[in-house]
């Protein structure tokens, strides 16, 4: 079912400082947008590298990794599997205009947020 890690979302105090830090380590900025009141996606050069999405802390969030998103061929099939297995679904499959793909949110056995993303992106912006 899961084909690769799609992205890892990290919550930070100072997005500008992290942008400087990540780019100095060799990451490239893939996209900036207003998701989460301003976020930046970074990726290392090379094929099939996961994206690191960073944004500043909002509301009840805490600093650190917010979630890991796994890429699948079919989000709806993953949703059906979650329901069949009795895994907790937080948000049914839905299209996100920020990412240009369909995803769903669930919880792992310990309650950590897991995001499942469709491999197809529609009109990704860089």
Secondary structure, DSSP 8 states (H G I E B T S, - for coil): -EEEEEEEEEEES-HHHHHHHHHHTT-EEEEEESGGGSEEEEE-SSTT--EEEEEE--TT--SEEEEEEEEES-HHHHHHHHHHHT--EEEEEEEETTTTEEEEEEE-TTS-EEEEEES--SS---
